[in-house]
Amino acid sequence: GDLRVAVQPVTLGPADLPPNIGCPPGDYVKLAVSDSGPGMDAATKARIFEPYFTTKGVGKGSGMGLAVVHGIVERHQGFVTVDSAPGKGATFTVYFPRSEAPSEEEAGETGPPPGGSEHVLLVDDEEGLAKLGKATLEKLGYRVTTTGDPLEALEMVRSDGKAIDLLITDQTMPHLAGDELARRVLAIRPHLPIILATGFSSRVDEEKAREIGISHFIAKPFSSRELAHTVRMVLDRERS
């Protein structure tokens, strides 16, 4: 099969915007991703951005991937469209507002990000993200233990909780959501710093996270520098 990615600047007028999209006309960056797969029927296409909706078998998918994409794009004042039909593949097109200004990271500090030597327990059921997070934190000097199973993480805290200085957990995971894992961990270690990472969730937001006792709420996607500063801030705040 084929997978094609194309990026181009576009200017959208009122007639170019989908109905009820809530975005103004103007300059956008258009990112289109097309495949030559089996495509989707109209009923499936109408539900693909719903949280937990999936066409995969049990245990094969969480149904959160496209919901996460939708949430990220909306937070950046953009929108997503999809063009697909059975047997004709699919094209997802993302429109981001175009800006000539540098990003916050480009305009900000250029020195090395802060590091440390504490022990971090990183919980994420997406193996690739767990490996990336581990590599990022270890490069900063931290000792990192990873697991994709929140129940295993809970057992680690029960058996050797004092050896863990910080818990970083994803929100959407099988068996136990991140906010519930945080509740159970805090019942064992009431003052353990916890960072909750999520791309999209109707279940928990920053305010609810604080009510639970979670130290900080970080939205995906985040840069390695943002992760570095967040981890250092949370650990230092706990000590003060």
N, C-alpha and C positions, 0 to 999 in steps of 0.2 A: 504493500500500500504506500500511498504518498502522504506526507505531512508538509504543509507549506505555511510559512510565517512571513507576513508582509507588514511593513510599517511605513506610514506616509502622513504628512501634514494635510489636513483638510479644513475647509471653511464651510460650516453648515448654516443654512438659512432656516427660517421657520418651517418651510415645507420639507426640509430634509430630516427633521427630528421626528422620531416615532411619537404617536399620540400618548398623552398622559405620562411623558417621561420626566418632566420637571426640570429639564436642563435648558439653559438659554442658548440661542443661536450664537455662533462665534467660531473662534479658531480651536481646533481639536487635533490631537494625534490619534490616528486610526491604526489599531493593531488587529490584524486579521489572522486567525489560525484556522486552516482548512485541512480536512482529512478526506480520504477516499473510502471510508468505512461504510457500514450498512445503513447509516442514516437513521432518522427518527420519524415516526408518524406524528400527526398533529396532536394527539392526546398526550403523548410522551413529551413533546416539545413544550406543551403548555405548562408542564409541571417540573421541568428540569432544575429550576432555581429554588424549588421548595426544599427547606431543610429536611433531611432524612429520607427524601424520595430517591430511590435507586432502582435501576433495572437489573442490577447484579444479584447473584444468588446470596443466600444467607451466609454471613461471615466474609463476603467478598468485597463489600464496600459499605461505607457509613452513610452515603447519601448527602455528605456535607461539602464535597469538593466544589461544586458549582455554586452552592449557597455561600461559601467562603469567598469565591471570586466575586459574586454579586455584591457582597457586603464591602469588600475592599474597594471595588470600583465606585460604589455609591459614596463611600467616605471621601473619595477624591473628586467628588462632584462630576463623575462620568456616568456612562451607561453601557450596557451590553446588549447586543442583538444576536440572534441565531437564525441561520437559514439552513434548512435541512428537509429532506424527504426520503422515504424508504428507497434504498438502493442507490442514493445519490450523494452519500457522504454528508458532512456537516461543516459549516463555516461559522465560527464564533468571532464576532467583531466587537472590540472594546474601544470606546472613545474616551480619551482623557482630555480635559481642558489643557490647551497648549500655553506654555509660559516661557518667556525668555529669561526669567530670573533664575539664578542658580538654586539648587536644592539647599535645604538647611545644612545637610552634611557637607556639601561642597563649599558653602559659605562659612562654615563654622571652623572649629579647631582642626589643625592638621597634625598635631602631635600624636604620639602613641596613646591608645585608649588605656584606661586604668585596669590593673589586674590585681591578683591576690593569690593566696595559697590555701584558701578554705576548701572544704569538701562540699561539692554540690551534687545533689541527687536530681537528675534530669529525667522526667517521665514524658514520653511521647510515643504513641503507637505507630507513627510513621517513621520507619527505620532510617530513611534518608535524612529527615530533619533531625532525628536524634543524633546521628553520626556527625552532622554538620555542627550542631550545637556543642557536642562534646569536643570536636576539634577546635572550635572557636574558643571555648573556655579553657581548654588545656594549653592553648597557645598563649593565653593570658596568665598562665601559672597555676590555675585552679586544679584541684583533684576532682575528677568527675566520674560518677557512677551513673549509667543509663539503664533504663528498662522501658519496654513498651507495654508492660502490664501494671496497671495501677494497684492491683491487689498485691503484686509482688513488692511494689514500692511501699505499700502500707506495712507489709511484713518486715521489710528492712528497717523501717522506723521503729516498729515494735521491738525487734531483736537488738538493734544497735543504733538507736536514735540519737544518742549523744555524739556519735561520730559524724553526724550530718550537720552541716552549718547552714544549708540553704536548700529548699525544695523549689524546683521549677517544673511546673506541670502544664501540659496541654489541657484544654477544656473538654473537647469531644473525643472520648476514648471508649472502647468496649468495656463492659463489666462495671465501670465506675467513672462517672464524669469528674472533671478536674475539681469543680467546686465541692463535690461530695468527698473526694479524696482529701481535700484541704480540711474539711470539717473533721474527718476521722483522725487525720494526722495531728491537728491541733488539740484534739481530745487526749492524745498521748503526750505530745510536746507542745504545751500552750503557747510558747514564745518562739517557736521555730519560724524564721522568716520564710515566706512563701510568695513566689511570683506565679501568677496565673497568665498563661499565654493563650490567646484565642483569635481566630480570624473572624468568626461570626458565631453568635449564639443568642437565641431569644431567651435563654434561661438565666444568663448571668451577665451583668454589666459591671462597670467600675464601682458603682455605688453598692451593689449587692456583694461584690467581692470584699469590700471594706467591712461590711456588716458581718461577714463570715469571720473576719480576722486576717484575711489575706493581705500581705504587706504591699503588694503592687500588682497592677493590672497592665499587661503589655499587649498591644494589638498586633497581630500578624498582618502583613509581613513586617519584620523589623530588621534593621541592619546589624552587623556584628558590633559596630560602635555603639549603637543604641543598647544592645544587650549588655555590652561591657559596662556602660555607665549605669544601667539599671541595677545590675548585680552588685556593683560596688556601692551604689547609693543605699540599697536595701540592707546590705551587710553592715555598712558604717552606721546607718540609722539605728539598727538594732543594738549596736554597742554603746551608743550615746545615751 
